[in-house]
Amino acid sequence: MYKDDRVSILLVGIGGYGNIYVDALLNNLEREDFKIVGAVDPKPEGCRNLSRIQDLGVPIFSSMEEFYKSFKADLAIISSPIHFHCIQTCFALSQGSHVLCEKPVSATIQEAHQMIKARDDARKIVAIGYQWSYSNAIRTLKRDIQSGLFGKPKRFKTMVLWPRNHDYYSRNSWAGKLRDDQGRWVLDSVANNATAHHLHNMFYVLGKKEDESARPANLIAELYRANKIENFDTAAVRVFTEEGIELLFYATHAVNETVQPTFCFEFEKAKVVYGLLEDESGEIVALFNDGTRKVYGDPEKEKIKKLWLTIDAVKGLQPVVCGIEAATSQTICINGMQESVPRIGQFPEKLLKYDESTKMTWVEGLNDVLKQCYREWKLPHEIGVEWAKAGKAVDLRGYRYFKGDDIL
């Protein structure tokens, strides 16, 4: 027998990444603390469990306006493309729904501020789906950083090498785009989509409270592309937080070698590491200067905890783990990166390789360049790479508006 106080859920986007939420909900119906009351997707056939949703009698709509004409939902889960996050979140809030919106929070920082105002006006909650932030591993690590267990943070670095082929960039109309067909900013890139979690994570664990992130103060970026896209598929960036902590981030889709997320966070009394290049355990490990260790576990094992913790937040059982403000550091950083390098650099033609069987374009030697940069805490232009060129320095203190006037 179902309870009357179940959280009613609207799924906005049930294909693509939305499948993750659909699967999680359908595989946990025995929880009996939620009910799916509707789904919105102009192309619902992209949902691999469409028949199961239909069997449950869940109505499917082509727009949110259609759904809200006749129905209400306690929680709207938004898994739509980046350029719809702001408008759909604001609309759901105006209709009385709390929101769990996928990352990134929005394409531009001004959109994030619109979302904050809409949330406050509606007196609802908005959670952003940076999945690592909800894991026990990251939450415990963050509390230990806040408590001073490791001493003062000194410098952080993160690297992700994730090959992506032609199919990845042709899977929809906005992949790799700066703007959509109507002129709205998308800013889809390796750093604002597939690896956005890992850029965000460095800011997030440095936040003074759980639902806070450190703020970027300034940055300098190197952005490049090998694939035939508008935006970049390779990024190297140095950011300093308002507290003066150096953050280095390296990410690319233009390699044929996979290196899963790897990081090293240096503190006065310890370093915290993750990834096979740092530690073979597959878990986050703190290595103290006195030789002792503390193991935090693997944040990859709790990818859908964001759903359950947000449902609990809707029920008033706990606060929001990662809200709009905590998510804006990554968006400010992305906006700053695009301003640092308004004209994306092309890799030299002589270094580009293409495999017809895998439809994969990659840059010869790029994996080694980024691994060397990671080891040495440097950007490509600082290790003498002939094709490397630094962008301009960008001051991000008080940054509230992305113009993108010079973006090409």
C-alpha positions as CSV (number, residue, x, y, z in Angstrom):
1,M,0.0,0.0,0.0
2,Y,1.5,3.3,-1.1
3,K,1.8,6.1,1.4
4,D,0.0,9.4,0.8
5,D,3.1,11.5,1.4
6,R,5.1,10.3,-1.5
7,V,7.1,12.9,-3.4
8,S,5.6,13.4,-6.8
9,I,8.2,13.6,-9.5
10,L,8.2,15.0,-13.0
11,L,11.0,13.8,-15.3
12,V,12.1,16.4,-17.8
13,G,14.2,14.6,-20.4
14,I,14.0,10.8,-20.3
15,G,16.4,10.0,-23.1
16,G,20.2,10.6,-23.0
17,Y,21.3,11.2,-19.4
18,G,17.7,11.2,-18.3
19,N,17.8,7.4,-18.7
20,I,19.9,7.3,-15.5
21,Y,17.1,8.8,-13.4
22,V,14.4,6.7,-15.1
23,D,16.4,3.5,-14.4
24,A,17.0,4.5,-10.8
25,L,13.4,5.3,-10.1
26,L,12.0,2.2,-11.8
27,N,14.5,0.0,-10.0
28,N,13.6,1.4,-6.6
29,L,9.8,1.5,-6.7
30,E,9.8,-0.5,-3.4
31,R,11.0,2.6,-1.6
32,E,7.5,3.9,-1.7
33,D,8.5,7.5,-0.9
34,F,8.1,8.8,-4.4
35,K,5.8,8.5,-7.4
36,I,6.4,9.4,-11.1
37,V,3.5,11.6,-12.1
38,G,4.7,12.7,-15.6
39,A,7.5,12.8,-18.1
40,V,8.4,15.5,-20.6
41,D,10.4,14.7,-23.8
42,P,9.8,15.8,-27.4
43,K,11.5,12.5,-28.4
44,P,10.6,9.9,-25.7
45,E,11.7,7.0,-27.9
46,G,15.2,7.8,-26.6
47,C,14.2,6.3,-23.3
48,R,15.4,2.7,-23.0
49,N,12.6,2.0,-20.4
50,L,9.8,3.8,-22.2
51,S,7.5,0.7,-22.2
52,R,7.9,0.4,-18.4
53,I,7.0,4.0,-17.9
54,Q,4.0,3.6,-20.1
55,D,3.0,0.4,-18.2
56,L,3.0,2.4,-15.0
57,G,0.5,4.8,-16.6
58,V,2.8,7.7,-16.5
59,P,1.6,10.4,-18.9
60,I,4.2,11.7,-21.4
61,F,4.2,15.3,-22.7
62,S,6.2,17.1,-25.3
63,S,6.5,20.2,-23.2
64,M,6.5,21.3,-19.5
65,E,3.7,23.7,-20.2
66,E,1.5,20.8,-21.3
67,F,2.2,18.9,-18.1
68,Y,1.6,21.8,-15.7
69,K,-1.7,22.7,-17.4
70,S,-3.3,19.6,-15.7
71,F,-0.8,18.3,-13.2
72,K,1.5,19.3,-10.3
73,A,4.8,17.8,-9.1
74,D,6.7,18.2,-5.9
75,L,10.0,17.7,-7.7
76,A,11.0,18.3,-11.3
77,I,14.2,16.4,-12.4
78,I,15.7,18.3,-15.3
79,S,18.0,16.3,-17.6
80,S,17.8,18.5,-20.7
81,P,20.5,20.1,-22.7
82,I,22.6,22.9,-21.0
83,H,20.8,25.8,-22.7
84,F,17.5,24.7,-21.3
85,H,18.6,24.4,-17.7
86,C,17.8,28.0,-16.7
87,I,14.5,28.5,-18.5
88,Q,13.1,25.0,-17.4
89,T,14.3,25.4,-13.8
90,C,12.7,28.8,-13.5
91,F,9.4,27.5,-15.1
92,A,9.2,24.5,-12.8
93,L,9.8,26.7,-9.8
94,S,7.0,29.1,-11.0
95,Q,4.7,26.1,-11.0
96,G,5.4,25.2,-7.4
97,S,8.0,22.4,-8.0
98,H,11.3,21.9,-6.3
99,V,14.1,21.1,-8.8
100,L,17.0,18.7,-9.3
101,C,18.8,20.0,-12.4
102,E,21.6,18.2,-14.0
103,K,25.1,19.8,-14.3
104,P,26.2,22.3,-15.2
105,V,23.8,24.7,-13.5
106,S,23.6,26.9,-16.7
107,A,25.7,28.0,-19.6
108,T,26.3,31.5,-18.2
109,I,26.6,33.0,-14.8
110,Q,23.8,35.5,-15.4
111,E,21.4,32.6,-16.0
112,A,22.5,31.1,-12.7
113,H,21.5,34.4,-11.0
114,Q,18.1,34.2,-12.7
115,M,17.7,30.7,-11.3
116,I,18.6,31.9,-7.8
117,K,16.0,34.7,-7.9
118,A,13.3,32.3,-9.2
119,R,14.2,29.8,-6.4
120,D,14.0,32.5,-3.7
121,D,10.7,33.9,-5.1
122,A,9.2,30.5,-5.2
123,R,10.6,29.5,-1.8
124,K,11.6,26.1,-3.1
125,I,14.9,24.2,-3.3
126,V,17.1,23.7,-6.3
127,A,19.8,21.0,-6.3
128,I,22.4,20.6,-9.0
129,G,23.4,17.1,-10.0
130,Y,27.2,17.0,-9.6
131,Q,27.1,13.4,-8.5
132,W,30.4,13.2,-6.7
133,S,29.3,16.0,-4.3
134,Y,26.6,13.7,-2.9
135,S,28.8,10.7,-2.3
136,N,29.9,9.7,1.2
137,A,33.5,9.8,0.0
138,I,33.5,13.5,-1.0
139,R,31.2,14.6,1.8
140,T,33.5,13.0,4.4
141,L,36.6,14.4,2.7
142,K,35.1,17.9,2.6
143,R,34.3,17.8,6.3
144,D,37.9,16.8,7.1
145,I,39.2,19.6,5.0
146,Q,36.9,22.0,6.8
147,S,38.0,20.7,10.2
148,G,41.6,21.4,9.4
149,L,42.7,17.8,9.5
150,F,45.1,18.3,6.7
151,G,46.2,21.8,7.5
152,K,45.9,24.6,5.0
153,P,45.3,23.7,1.4
154,K,48.2,24.6,-0.9
155,R,47.5,23.5,-4.5
156,F,45.1,21.1,-6.3
157,K,45.3,19.4,-9.7
158,T,42.9,17.1,-11.7
159,M,43.2,15.4,-15.0
160,V,40.7,13.4,-17.1
161,L,41.6,11.9,-20.6
162,W,38.4,10.6,-22.1
163,P,38.4,9.7,-25.8
164,R,35.2,10.7,-27.7
165,N,34.5,9.9,-31.3
166,H,32.5,11.4,-34.2
167,D,29.3,9.8,-32.9
168,Y,29.6,11.6,-29.6
169,Y,29.7,14.9,-31.4
170,S,26.9,14.0,-33.8
171,R,24.5,12.6,-31.2
172,N,22.5,15.8,-31.0
173,S,22.3,19.3,-32.5
174,W,24.2,21.1,-29.7
175,A,27.3,18.9,-28.9
176,G,30.4,21.0,-29.1
177,K,28.4,24.1,-29.9
178,L,28.9,27.7,-28.6
179,R,25.3,28.7,-29.3
180,D,22.2,26.8,-30.4
181,D,20.3,27.6,-33.6
182,Q,18.4,30.4,-31.8
183,G,21.5,32.1,-30.6
184,R,21.3,30.9,-26.9
185,W,24.6,30.2,-25.3
186,V,25.4,26.5,-24.9
187,L,29.2,26.5,-24.3
188,D,29.3,22.7,-24.6
189,S,32.8,21.5,-24.1
190,V,34.9,18.8,-22.5
191,A,35.1,21.0,-19.4
192,N,31.4,21.9,-19.3
193,N,29.9,18.5,-19.9
194,A,31.6,15.2,-19.6
195,T,34.3,16.3,-17.1
196,A,32.4,19.2,-15.5
197,H,32.1,17.2,-12.3
198,H,35.9,17.1,-11.8
199,L,36.4,20.8,-12.4
200,H,33.6,21.6,-9.9
201,N,34.9,19.1,-7.4
202,M,38.0,21.1,-6.7
203,F,36.0,24.2,-5.9
204,Y,33.4,22.2,-4.0
205,V,35.6,20.4,-1.5
206,L,37.2,23.8,-0.6
207,G,33.8,25.3,0.3
208,K,33.5,26.5,3.9
209,K,30.1,24.7,4.3
210,E,28.6,21.7,2.7
211,D,26.5,23.7,0.2
212,E,29.3,26.1,-0.7
213,S,32.3,26.1,-3.0
214,A,35.4,28.2,-3.1
215,R,35.2,31.0,-5.6
216,P,37.6,31.6,-8.5
217,A,39.5,34.9,-8.4
218,N,41.4,34.7,-11.7
219,L,42.5,32.2,-14.4
220,I,44.5,31.7,-17.5
221,A,43.5,29.0,-19.9
222,E,44.7,27.1,-23.0
223,L,41.9,25.8,-25.2
224,Y,42.2,23.7,-28.3
225,R,40.2,21.5,-30.7
226,A,41.0,18.6,-32.9
227,N,37.4,17.6,-33.8
228,K,35.3,19.6,-36.3
229,I,33.3,21.4,-33.7
230,E,32.8,25.1,-32.7
231,N,34.1,24.9,-29.1
232,F,37.1,23.2,-27.6
233,D,37.7,19.5,-27.0
234,T,40.9,20.0,-25.0
235,A,41.6,22.3,-22.0
236,A,44.4,23.2,-19.6
237,V,43.7,25.9,-17.1
238,R,45.2,27.4,-14.0
239,V,42.8,29.0,-11.6
240,F,43.4,30.8,-8.3
241,T,40.6,30.9,-5.7
242,E,39.8,33.9,-3.7
243,E,41.9,32.4,-0.9
244,G,44.9,32.1,-3.2
245,I,44.8,28.3,-3.7
246,E,46.1,27.2,-7.1
247,L,43.9,24.8,-9.1
248,L,45.1,23.1,-12.3
249,F,42.7,21.2,-14.6
250,Y,43.5,19.2,-17.6
251,A,40.9,17.5,-19.8
252,T,40.5,16.3,-23.3
253,H,38.4,14.1,-25.7
254,A,41.1,14.3,-28.4
255,V,43.3,11.3,-27.3
256,N,43.2,7.6,-27.9
257,E,44.3,6.7,-24.4
258,T,41.8,6.7,-21.5
259,V,43.0,8.0,-18.2
260,Q,40.1,8.0,-15.7
261,P,39.7,11.0,-13.3
262,T,42.9,11.5,-11.3
263,F,43.6,14.2,-8.7
264,C,46.2,15.3,-6.2
265,F,45.2,17.8,-3.5
266,E,48.2,19.1,-1.6
267,F,47.9,20.4,2.0
268,E,50.3,21.4,4.7
269,K,50.1,18.0,6.5
270,A,49.0,15.6,3.8
271,K,48.1,15.1,0.2
272,V,44.8,13.6,-0.9
273,V,44.9,11.5,-4.1
274,Y,42.6,9.5,-6.4
275,G,43.1,7.7,-9.7
276,L,45.4,5.1,-11.0
277,L,48.2,7.7,-11.8
278,E,48.3,8.5,-8.1
279,D,47.1,5.4,-6.2
280,E,46.1,1.9,-7.4
281,S,43.4,1.4,-4.7
282,G,40.7,3.0,-6.8
283,E,39.6,5.0,-3.7
284,I,40.3,8.5,-2.4
285,V,43.2,8.3,0.0
286,A,44.8,10.8,2.3
287,L,48.5,10.3,2.6
288,F,49.8,12.2,5.7
289,N,53.3,13.5,6.1
290,D,53.9,11.2,9.0
291,G,53.2,8.1,6.9
292,T,49.6,7.4,8.0
293,R,46.7,7.0,5.6
294,K,43.0,7.6,5.7
295,V,40.7,5.9,3.0
296,Y,37.5,7.7,1.9
297,G,36.2,5.2,-0.6
298,D,35.3,5.6,-4.3
299,P,32.9,8.4,-5.2
300,E,32.1,6.6,-8.5
301,K,30.1,4.0,-6.6
302,E,27.3,6.4,-5.5
303,K,26.4,8.1,-8.8
304,I,22.7,8.2,-8.1
305,K,22.8,9.3,-4.5
306,K,22.0,12.8,-5.6
307,L,18.5,11.6,-6.4
308,W,17.8,10.1,-3.0
309,L,19.4,13.0,-1.0
310,T,17.4,15.5,-3.0
311,I,14.2,13.6,-2.3
312,D,15.1,13.7,1.3
313,A,15.7,17.5,1.1
314,V,12.2,17.9,-0.5
315,K,10.8,16.0,2.4
316,G,12.6,18.3,4.8
317,L,14.8,15.5,6.2
318,Q,18.1,17.2,5.3
319,P,19.5,20.4,3.6
320,V,20.5,20.7,0.0
321,V,23.9,19.2,-0.6
322,C,24.9,21.1,-3.8
323,G,22.7,24.0,-4.7
324,I,22.9,26.7,-7.3
325,E,25.5,28.9,-5.5
326,A,27.8,25.9,-4.9
327,A,27.6,25.1,-8.6
328,T,28.3,28.6,-9.9
329,S,32.1,28.4,-9.4
330,Q,32.4,25.9,-12.2
331,T,30.2,28.1,-14.4
332,I,32.2,31.2,-13.7
333,C,35.3,29.2,-14.4
334,I,33.9,28.1,-17.8
335,N,32.8,31.6,-18.7
336,G,36.3,32.9,-17.7
337,M,38.0,30.1,-19.8
338,Q,36.0,31.1,-22.9
339,E,37.0,34.8,-22.3
340,S,40.6,33.8,-21.8
341,V,40.7,32.1,-25.2
342,P,37.9,33.7,-27.3
343,R,39.4,32.1,-30.5
344,I,39.9,28.4,-30.0
345,G,43.3,27.1,-31.1
346,Q,43.4,24.4,-33.8
347,F,45.9,21.6,-33.3
348,P,48.5,21.4,-36.0
349,E,47.2,19.3,-38.9
350,K,50.4,17.1,-38.9
351,L,49.5,15.9,-35.4
352,L,45.9,14.9,-36.2
353,K,45.1,11.2,-36.5
354,Y,41.9,9.5,-37.6
355,D,40.7,5.9,-37.3
356,E,37.9,5.1,-39.7
357,S,36.8,2.0,-37.8
358,T,36.3,3.8,-34.5
359,K,35.6,7.3,-36.1
360,M,38.1,8.6,-33.6
361,T,40.1,11.8,-34.1
362,W,43.1,12.3,-31.8
363,V,46.2,14.3,-31.4
364,E,49.5,12.5,-31.6
365,G,51.4,12.9,-28.3
366,L,48.7,14.9,-26.6
367,N,48.3,12.3,-23.8
368,D,52.0,12.5,-23.0
369,V,51.9,16.3,-23.0
370,L,49.0,16.5,-20.5
371,K,50.5,13.8,-18.3
372,Q,53.8,15.7,-18.2
373,C,51.9,18.9,-17.4
374,Y,50.0,17.1,-14.6
375,R,53.2,15.7,-13.1
376,E,55.0,19.1,-13.2
377,W,52.1,21.3,-12.2
378,K,52.4,23.3,-15.5
379,L,50.4,24.3,-18.5
380,P,51.5,23.1,-22.0
381,H,53.0,26.5,-23.0
382,E,55.2,26.3,-19.9
383,I,56.9,23.0,-20.9
384,G,57.9,24.3,-24.4
385,V,55.2,22.5,-26.5
386,E,55.4,24.1,-29.9
387,W,51.7,24.4,-30.6
388,A,50.8,25.7,-27.1
389,K,49.7,29.2,-26.5
390,A,48.5,30.8,-23.3
391,G,45.2,32.7,-23.2
392,K,44.9,36.1,-21.5
393,A,44.5,36.4,-17.8
394,V,41.0,36.9,-16.6
395,D,39.9,38.5,-13.3
396,L,36.8,36.8,-12.0
397,R,36.3,38.6,-8.7
398,G,32.8,39.9,-8.7
399,Y,32.1,38.3,-12.1
400,R,28.4,38.4,-12.9
401,Y,27.9,38.5,-16.6
402,F,29.3,36.5,-19.6
403,K,29.2,38.7,-22.7
404,G,31.2,36.5,-25.1
405,D,31.5,39.4,-27.6
406,D,34.8,38.1,-29.0
407,I,34.0,34.4,-29.0
408,L,34.6,32.7,-32.4
